[in-house]
């Protein structure tokens, strides 16, 4: 634990001798800090390739990006990929109480998909209550680092991966709702077996197609057409698993007018053709498959 100019920090970096080559996810550092001076200032433009997640426990700090300047208060965090034209710091003129936070840093080719998922679902500033499993996982990771419990690269990587999964899950669960979004979901779930289009859904709901798309993305983080596709594929998997229906019959039952297009969409999302997935499910004895 270090103290300087009123600031306190407790940081732990990791450099393990034994590791696999080019690991998918590697824990670089974890720590807790309390900052109250302008000396705390990070310019991310020239920092090495790395990912940082930082969560505020008390007080507040400032994050400056090309999208704007954000105040990061208690219960809020941010996920950054460096290097980038971003800055975060303690502003003595604006941030009154000391900025207390916990953070973790990762590297590795496997982090980027999780980073993109979090940003697409939560945006630059991520609001999480302190009882959220992702926050608990983050705090546990810090305490393991502090108490010397991360004995090797593999244990450290496991904890880092568990945090990333918990964070993505939190961003999925925190989905907000709007009347229009809920009505759009209900319409698609009730009519997915018909060859409906997004335009038809919007007209039925009494809004423009562009307004429906904006509202849906705002509250769910995904395009409505992707949600409709997911509903259709979930039913397709159910039919493939529980019936002997021909591909053309499954396609029509799920609202696809063209079985060739159905097969193309199915393989894109499921990474296997309908026939291949049917054989896999039956060979492995799956009771169900979650899409």
C-alpha angles and dihedrals in degrees: 000000000000132000128196133157090347093309122120127196138175110188134169126194125194130218112159121190094209115060142122119266115271097354117211092230125016128181109229104174146340132192154141125240142176113203129186106156137076088242086084101086129136125194107194098192096094103027121118122265104285144124125239130194115187125182126194117230096175142352117012145265139194130256118193120193138154086269094059145280117301133193108221109206137176113312093021132105143171136220116213135184114208141248096044139124093269134120133192126186149139111269109207091196095052109019103069104176120053114273107243116186147151122222145182131199127206139180133187139093092268096064098068098073090053091046091053091047093053093047093048092051103034109020127217097317115050118200115207129163114233091247092059113119090236091057091046090051090049093050091046090052090052093048091049089053092047093049095046095246097133094086101171144011093263095055090045091049091050092054091047091051092048089054093050091051092047090050093051090047090051091052090051095047094047090066110142126218138227130184092245093048093049092048091048091052091048091050093051093045091051097044105030090112089065125072092253122162132212089250091056091049092051093048091050090051092047099243137101121269092243092051091050091050093049093048094045094050091045094056103032106025093234139084116262092236089058090051090051090049090051092052091050094048093049089056091044091055090049091053093045090052101042104033142042093229115150119251092254090053093049091048093052093045090056096050099261113135093195121049092202091056089046090054091049093051092043094053092045093058103027097039090227136069118257090254094048093049092048091054092046094050093049095043093050095040097236114180090204142341122228115220 
